């Protein structure tokens, strides 16, 4: 029982990390393109 709960917690934790990494990547991409666009203007 506790082993199953542990597995679920781990999976949900990994999902949160993936989501966080995705948002960090998205923000970096947006700021990078924003800087590039501002430089070109």
C-alpha positions, -999 to +999 in steps of 0.1 A: +000+000+000+026+025+010+048+014-019+019+023-043+015+057-027+052+063-030+052+055-067+022+079-072+040+107-053+072+102-073+053+103-106+034+134-097+067+150-085+083+142-118+053+157-136+057+189-116+094+191-125+086+186-162+060+213-161+084+236-143+111+229-168+087+235-197+077+269-183+113+279-177+121+269-213+091+288-226+100+319-207+136+317-219+125+313-255+101+343-253+127+366-237+153+355-262+131+362-292+119+394-275+155+406-272+163+396-307+132+413-321+140+445-301+176+444-314+164+441-350+140+470-346 
